[in-house]
Amino acid sequence: MYICVCNGINERDIRSAVDAGARTLGDLQRELGVASGCGQCAGEAQCLLRESGRDCAFGAQLHPA
């Protein structure tokens, strides 16, 4: 399933980034570009981080690109 339509990022991309060490939404933003367009995907990306048990900074601030 696509999570970030703006950047064509799917659930598998996010899970791979988490497996590679991404721990926060900011990490996903830097590594994949998640939430760097319209930002509508931020909540779902955050949920995937929580599901992985690696969400160390719930509510992390986004950094506009």
C-alpha positions, -999 to 999 in steps of 0.1 A, spaced: 0 0 0 12 35 -8 18 56 23 33 88 6 17 94 -27 37 126 -33 70 106 -33 57 72 -43 67 56 -9 50 24 1 47 4 33 75 -19 22 99 11 17 91 23 52 95 -11 68 128 -15 51 140 18 64 129 8 99 148 -25 96 179 -5 85 177 17 116 151 45 111 136 52 145 117 85 141 95 102 116 124 126 111 146 96 101 120 85 76 117 120 62 155 123 57 159 88 43 128 85 21 112 119 18 81 109 38 60 139 48 81 163 28 53 172 4 18 177 16 24 159 49 -8 138 48 13 106 52 29 116 85 3 99 106 4 66 88 42 66 87 41 72 125 18 43 129 42 20 111 70 31 134 48 24 164 39 -11 150 76 -18 146 83 -9 183 109 15 172 91 48 176 114 65 200 101 100 195 63 100 192 52 134 181 85 143 165 85 176 147 86 175 109 113 195 92 101 212 60 122 203 30 
